[in-house]
Amino acid sequence: MSADYPPVWTLGFAVAIWLIGRLLPSGAALFVALGWLLVLVSLGLMLWAVLHFRRANTTVNPHGQPARLITGGPFRFSRNPIYLGDALLLVGLCLAFRALTALVLIPVFVWIINRRFIGPEEARLTAAFPQDYPEYASRIRRWL
């Protein structure tokens, strides 16, 4: 079984952020509360998206075959609200762990997610929904 799943990548980056915060703390104490608030908001966004996957009876597995194209809920604002939530979660952890120098890791995470998951997912969605997905993708941004 492969460990190549977004939550594994997110956890790895979260651990790196925590370590950086322990070794090179930076940022005001005020950022800690703001960071945890951002973590909560990001978890809410991800939960909202997962609920839409469940309601649509389609897979949340990034390697799976989509049964339905979801365009409602958070998908009205972002084609990838769970990945957006992952990135926001990591930003929140940078603040919460007082690891402002770790913010340089966020673009690396986004690059990895784009290459490893979003590209292949978009190819599967285009194949499964050849008319609907390109039209949806032309209206809604990949991230925000």
N, C-alpha and C positions, 0 to 999 in steps of 0.2 A: 504494500500500500504506500503510495506516494504522500509525502508531507507537503507537497506543493499546493497549498491552499492559502488564500488571503489571510485568514486568522492566524496562521503560523507565521507569515511574514509580519503581520501587525504585532504579534507577541514578541517576535525577535527584535523589532524596532523599539517596542516599549521597554524591553529589558535594557537595550543599549541606552535609551534615554534615561532610565533610572540610574544606570551605572555612571553616566556622564554627570547627572545631578549629584550623585554621591561623591564623585572624584573632583569635579569642577563646578561647584554650585555657583549659580549666577542668577540675578534677578531679585526684585523686591518681594518681600513677604506678601504684599498685596496680590501678586501674580498667582500665588498658591490657590486662593479662593476662586479667582477668576478661572484658573486652569481646571479645577474640579467642576465648576459650573459648565465649562465647555465639554468636559468629559461626559457629564450627564446629558447635555443637549445632543452630543454625537450619538450616545447610546439610544436616546429617544428616536433620532432620525433613522438609525439602523433598524430598530424594532418596528417602526412605522413601515419601512420598506419590506421587511420580512413578512409582516402581516399582509401586505399586498401580494406577495408571492404566494402565500398560503391561500388567500381568497381566490386567486386566479388558478389555483391548482397546478402550479408549475414549479420547476425546481429552482432552488436557491444555489445549488451546486454550480460553481463557475465552470466546471468541466462537463456539465450535463447538457442534455438537449432540451431547449425551451419548448413548452407546450403552448404557451400564450405570450403575447406581447403585452407588457404592462405599461400603460401610459398615464395612469391616474395616481393620485396621492403624491408622494415625493417625486415620482417619475415625471411629474409635470414641470419640475424645476431642474432636474438632473437625470441624465440617463443612467447614472451610477451612484445612487444615493448611499448605498452601503459603503462603497469605496470612499466616497466623500466623507461619510461618517468615520471611517477608519483614519483618514488623514486628519480630520478635526480632532479625533480622539488623541492622536499622537501630538498634535499642537497643544492640546489641553494638558497632556502629560508633561510636555516640555515646561509649561508654566507651573504646573502643580509640583513637579520635582525640582523646580528651580534650576532647570537645565537649558537655559536660553541658548547656549552654544549648540545644543543638539537640534535646534531648529533647522540647521543645514541638512539634517537627515530627511526632512519632509519632502523636498524635491526628489531625492533619491528614491524614497518610498513610492511616490507618484509615478516616477519613471518605471520602476519595477512592475507596479500594478498595471500600467498601460501596456507594457510589453508582454508580461506573462499571462495576463488575464483579459483585459478589456479588448485588445485586438482580436484574439481568438473568439471571445464571446460575440463581438460584433459580426464576425464572419458567420458564426452559427445563426445569429438572429437574421442576418441578411438572407441566408440560404432558406431559413424556415419561413420568413415573412418577406418575400422579395419586393412587394409593393409597399407594404405598411412600414417596415423598419427604415428604409432609406428616407421616407417622407417624415417619419418621427425624428430621425437623427438630424434632418435638416432644420427642424424647428427647435429641438432641445439640445443644449450643450452637453458635452461629455461629463464635465465636472460640475460647473455652475455657470 
